[in-house]
Amino acid sequence: MARSESTRHRPAWFFREYEPVGIDLGSAAAVAVYDRNQGTDPDADDALLDRLGVVAGTRLVDLACGTGSLVVQAAARGAEAHGVDVSAEMLAFARARAEQAGAGAHWHRAGFLDYAHQAGPADVVTTKSALHQLPDFWKQQALVNAAGMLRPGGTFYLWDVVFSFPPADAAEHVQRWIDTAGRPEGEGFTRADFEAHVREEFSTYDWILEGMLHRAGFDIVSRASRTPTHGEFLCRRR
């Protein structure tokens, strides 16, 4: 699948967003395993959409939509739902999911950084388990881009691996996460997957993200850290 027409020019110094780090998702089989390991749950997607006030007619953009479950559930309730991802394999899986559900959604092969939203201003922008693909400088640019596609007062939702522990205690908390979260091969993400995440990807601290969100033009409505390694932010665009 070619890159979407709704992308911005990328100068030579631009981050190589189409060469993602972490788990190799370059095949249909790998994407299917990823979807299984993520524990895709339509009921959980619907609960989140309820929280975000997504109803028929809402314009939603899911950045780094992955296998598309949230987008499909939004489209099924009558939202104008846009799924954005750099992976052609992910989008192929998402399209098949939408077709099976009879849900009409819009799919764009583009990234956090170069997606140029060409529909009307979004009411809701979401991203889950993906912003950690970008180093902090580029996270900030991604959040500025997300704010730019939202109407004033629109909702931005972020969930990810976000560290809320004190930096001095990082080794203890990271090791505990890896020791408790890793699953046997075939039963979920493995210990090696989590080790690679910490070593090769770019998860950051909650206090850093708070500053980035503010500078991007968001007010934080609520934030929650269910564990010291995961967190969510619910924001409004100023």
N, C-alpha and C positions, 0 to 999 in steps of 0.2 A: 504494500500500500504506500503510495507516494505521500510525501508531506502535504499537509492541507494547504489550500490557497490562503487560508486565514493565518499566515505566519508573517512575522517581521523579518527584515533583513538582519543577517547575523554577520558582523564584522569578523576579521581574522582572530581577534582577541577574545571572542565570545566563548563561554563555557561549552564544552562538548556534551550537551545535554542528551544527544542521541546515542551516546555511548555510556549507558548507565552503569554504575558500580554495583557491587553486591551479587546477588543470585543471578545466574545466567538464565534468562528467559527468552532465548532466541529460537525456541521451537514450540509448536503447538502442544507437544507432550509436556514440556516444562511449564507452560502457562497453566495447563490443566492441573498439574501438581500444585502449583502456586495457589490456584483458586481453592483447591481442597485444603491446603495447609492454612490458608487465611480463615477458614471456617465461615465461608459466605453464608449469611443468614438473612433471608428476606424479611423476617419479622423484626430483626434488629435494624435493618435499613428503614423499614416503615416507622419504627419508633423514633429514629433520628429525624426522619422527614416530618413527623408530627411535631417534634420539638422545634424544628426550624420553620414551621408554618408553611410547608410546601403543599399547595393544593392545586386544583385545576387552574391553569393559566399562569402559575408561577414560572418565571424564567430562572432556571438553575444551571450553573456550570460546575461540573466536577473536574477539577484539575488533577492530572495523573490518575485517571479513573480506573486504571487496571482492567479487571475483567468485567467491569460495568454494572455490578449489581445495584448500586445506589441509583445510577442513571436510569436503569430499567424500571426500578420500583417507582421512581419519580414520574417517568413517562406513563406508567400504567395508571397513575392517578390523575393524568391529564395535564401534567406540567410540560412546559417546553424545556426539555432536558438535553443538555449538551455534555458529551463526554470527551475529554481531551487527554491524549496520552502519546508519548513518543514511540511506543512499541506497536508495530504493525500486527504482531502476533496477539498482543493483548486486545487490540481493537477488533481483530477477527473473532476472537472468543466473545467479546462483548456484543458484537453485531449478531452472532448466532444466538446468544442468550436473549436478546431483544426480539429477534424473529420468533423464537420458540414461545416467548411470552405474549406475542402479538402487540408489542409496545413500540411505538414510533419514537425514535430518539435521533439525535444529531451527533455524528462522530467526527472528530477532528484529529488527524495525526499532527500533533504539535506539542510543545513543552510549556512548562511554567514560564519560561523566559521569552519565548518567541510567539506564543499564541496571541493573535490579534482578534479579539471578539468583534464580530461583524453584525451580530444581531443587536436588538435593542439592549439597553443596560440591564444587567442581571439583577434579580431580586435576592438571589442566594448564590454564593460561591462556596464550594466545599473542597477540602483535600484531606485525605486520610492515608496514613502510612506511606508517605511519599516525599515530603519536603526534605527529609534527611538525605535525599539523593544529592542535595546541593550544599556546597560550602557556605559559610555564613554570609560572605559578601553577596553571593548569588541568591541566597534565601531572601535577603533584603530586596533585591531587584524583583524576585518572584512575587513578593508581597505587594510591592508597588504596582506591579502589573495586575494582580488580583483586585486591588482597590480600584484601579482604573476601569475595570469592566463592570463594577457595581454601581447601582444608583445610590445617591445620598440616602443614608438610613438603611441601606441594604445589609444583609447578614453575611458574615464570613465565619466559616467553621473550620477549625484545624484540629486534627487528632494525629498523634505521631508518637514515636519514641522521643520523649522529652525528659531530660534529667532534672529532678527537683531535689536531689540530695546535695549536701555541702560538697564543694569541690575537693576538700581535704579527705573526704570519705569515698571518693570515686572508686578506688580499687575494690573496696569491700562490697559496695552496692552492685557494681558491674559483675563481679564474680558471682554474687548471689543470684543475680538475674540469669546468668548463663547456666548456673548449676540447677536452677529450678525450672526454667522455661524450656530447655532443650528436650526434645522427644526422640524416641527411637526412629530410625529411618522408616518412612512409610506411614508414620503416625502424626506427622506435623513437622514444623521447623526443628531442625536438629541443633545440638550443642554447637556443632561446627558452623551452622548458619548464623547463630547469634554471635559467635566469636568473630566471624567475618564482618558482621554488621558493625561491631565496635571498632574493629581494626581498619576497615576500608570505607565505611560510609561516614556521614557527617551529622549525626544527631548532636544536639546542643542543649544548653541549659535553659530552663524556663525563664530565668531573668533576662537572658539574652533575647529570647523570642519576644518577651514583653516589650522591650525597647524597640525591636524591629517593627512590631505591629503598630506601636504608637507612631513611629516615624513614617510608616506607610500610609497613615491616615485613618487608622482604626481606633475606636474606643473599645476596651475590653469590658464586655458585659458580665462574663463569668469565666472562671477557669477552674479546672479540677485536675488533680493528680491521683488517680486511683492507686497507683503504685509509684515508687520513686523513679521508675524508668519510663512511665507513660503519662501523657497528659493531653488535655484538650483545652482549646480556647474558643469561646463564642464571642464574636465581635460585631460591632456596627460600624459601617463606614461613616465618617464625619461628613 
